[in-house]
């Protein structure tokens, strides 16, 4: 387990949040599907609120903040987004590093037929013909982890 994952578990435990050892939906926390749906809706609102903090960064850039100040604010903003997501994963016993690694392997398969990246007008990397979804590997990771 990485130090970051250990810190996530400690954080969740300290604040009375779930931190199961294996991937699971804790039915004591989420007695039925509506409770889980409600949690996901609330988490979405938290993320939207965090995403909106980009405005403070934009203001700093506009007012002439130094490169170091901009990078510091950027790192804090992006880091907070990742910590929120990773803490949510920990609530379900999902190993952040393992899941992200699987997703990155899938992302590496997005190249176009010429072996070059495909971008949309915003600069987002698009899926090429060799792309494969990460879900089967994520499902396998969850099944294997739960067997241990």
C-alpha positions as CSV (number, residue, x, y, z in Angstrom):
1,X,0.0,0.0,0.0
2,X,1.3,3.4,-0.9
3,X,1.8,6.2,1.7
4,X,-1.0,8.1,0.0
5,X,-3.4,5.2,0.3
6,X,-2.4,4.8,4.0
7,X,-3.0,8.5,4.5
8,X,-6.4,8.2,2.8
9,X,-7.4,5.3,5.1
10,X,-6.2,7.2,8.1
11,X,-8.2,10.3,7.0
12,X,-11.4,8.4,6.4
13,X,-11.0,6.5,9.7
14,X,-10.2,9.8,11.6
15,X,-13.4,11.4,10.3
16,X,-15.6,8.4,10.7
17,X,-15.8,7.6,7.0
18,X,-15.8,4.1,5.7
19,X,-12.4,2.6,4.8
20,X,-12.9,-1.1,4.1
21,X,-9.9,-3.3,3.2
22,X,-11.5,-4.7,0.1
23,X,-13.9,-3.4,-2.6
24,X,-17.3,-3.4,-1.1
25,X,-20.5,-1.4,-0.8
26,X,-21.0,-1.2,3.0
27,X,-24.7,-1.9,3.5
28,X,-24.5,-0.4,7.0
29,X,-23.6,2.9,5.4
30,X,-25.8,2.4,2.3
31,X,-28.7,0.2,3.4
32,X,-30.4,0.4,0.0
33,X,-29.7,1.7,-3.5
34,X,-31.3,5.0,-2.8
35,X,-28.8,5.8,-0.1
36,X,-26.0,5.1,-2.6
37,X,-27.6,7.2,-5.3
38,X,-28.0,10.0,-2.7
39,X,-24.3,9.8,-1.8
40,X,-23.3,9.9,-5.4
41,X,-25.5,13.0,-6.0
42,X,-23.9,14.7,-3.0
43,X,-20.4,13.8,-4.1
44,X,-21.1,15.3,-7.5
45,X,-22.1,18.6,-5.8
46,X,-18.9,18.5,-3.8
47,X,-16.9,18.0,-7.0
48,X,-18.7,20.8,-8.8
49,X,-18.0,23.1,-5.9
50,X,-14.3,22.2,-6.0
51,X,-14.2,22.6,-9.8
52,X,-15.6,26.1,-9.5
53,X,-12.5,27.0,-7.4
54,X,-10.7,27.4,-10.7
55,X,-12.1,30.9,-10.8
56,X,-9.8,32.0,-8.0
57,X,-6.9,30.6,-10.0
58,X,-8.0,32.5,-13.1
59,X,-8.3,35.7,-11.1
60,X,-4.7,35.2,-9.8
61,X,-3.5,34.6,-13.3
62,X,-5.3,37.7,-14.5
63,X,-3.9,39.9,-11.7
64,X,-0.4,39.0,-12.7
65,X,0.5,36.3,-10.2
66,X,4.0,34.9,-10.6
67,X,4.6,31.5,-12.2
68,X,5.4,30.0,-8.8
69,X,2.2,31.4,-7.3
70,X,0.2,30.1,-10.3
71,X,1.8,26.6,-10.1
72,X,1.2,26.5,-6.3
73,X,-2.5,27.4,-6.7
74,X,-2.8,25.0,-9.6
75,X,-1.2,22.1,-7.6
76,X,-3.4,22.8,-4.6
77,X,-6.6,22.9,-6.8
78,X,-5.8,19.8,-8.8
79,X,-4.5,18.0,-5.7
80,X,-7.8,18.7,-3.8
81,X,-9.8,17.3,-6.7
82,X,-7.7,14.1,-6.7
83,X,-7.9,13.8,-2.9
84,X,-11.7,14.1,-2.9
85,X,-11.9,11.4,-5.6
86,X,-9.4,9.2,-3.9
87,X,-11.1,9.5,-0.5
88,X,-14.4,8.5,-2.1
89,X,-12.7,5.5,-3.7
90,X,-11.4,4.5,-0.3
91,X,-14.9,4.6,1.1
92,X,-15.6,1.6,-1.2
93,X,-12.3,-0.2,-0.5
94,X,-11.0,0.7,-4.0
95,X,-7.3,1.1,-4.3
96,X,-6.7,4.4,-6.0
97,X,-3.3,3.5,-7.5
98,X,-4.5,0.2,-8.8
99,X,-7.6,1.6,-10.5
100,X,-5.7,4.6,-12.0
101,X,-3.1,2.3,-13.3
102,X,-5.7,0.2,-15.1
103,X,-7.3,3.3,-16.5
104,X,-4.0,4.7,-17.7
105,X,-3.3,1.3,-19.5
106,X,-6.6,1.7,-21.3
107,X,-5.8,5.4,-22.1
108,X,-2.6,4.3,-23.8
109,X,-4.7,2.4,-26.3
110,X,-6.3,5.6,-27.7
111,X,-3.8,6.2,-30.5
112,X,-5.1,6.7,-34.0
113,X,-4.5,4.1,-36.8
114,X,-1.3,6.0,-37.7
115,X,0.0,5.6,-34.1
116,X,-0.5,9.3,-33.3
117,X,-2.8,10.9,-30.8
118,X,-6.2,12.1,-31.8
119,X,-7.4,15.4,-30.2
120,X,-10.7,17.2,-30.3
121,X,-11.0,21.0,-30.6
122,X,-10.5,21.4,-26.8
123,X,-7.3,19.3,-26.8
124,X,-9.0,16.2,-25.2
125,X,-7.4,12.9,-26.3
126,X,-10.0,10.9,-28.3
127,X,-10.3,7.2,-28.7
128,X,-8.6,5.6,-31.6
129,X,-9.6,2.3,-33.3
130,X,-7.4,0.2,-30.9
131,X,-9.0,1.6,-27.8
132,X,-10.1,-0.9,-25.2
133,X,-12.3,-0.1,-22.2
134,X,-10.8,-0.3,-18.7
135,X,-14.0,-1.8,-17.1
136,X,-13.1,-5.5,-17.7
137,X,-9.7,-5.1,-16.0
138,X,-11.3,-3.1,-13.2
139,X,-13.9,-5.8,-12.7
140,X,-11.1,-8.4,-12.6
141,X,-9.1,-6.3,-10.1
142,X,-12.2,-6.1,-7.8
143,X,-13.0,-9.8,-8.1
144,X,-9.4,-10.8,-7.4
145,X,-9.1,-8.4,-4.4
146,X,-12.3,-9.6,-2.9
147,X,-11.0,-13.2,-3.0
148,X,-7.9,-12.5,-1.0
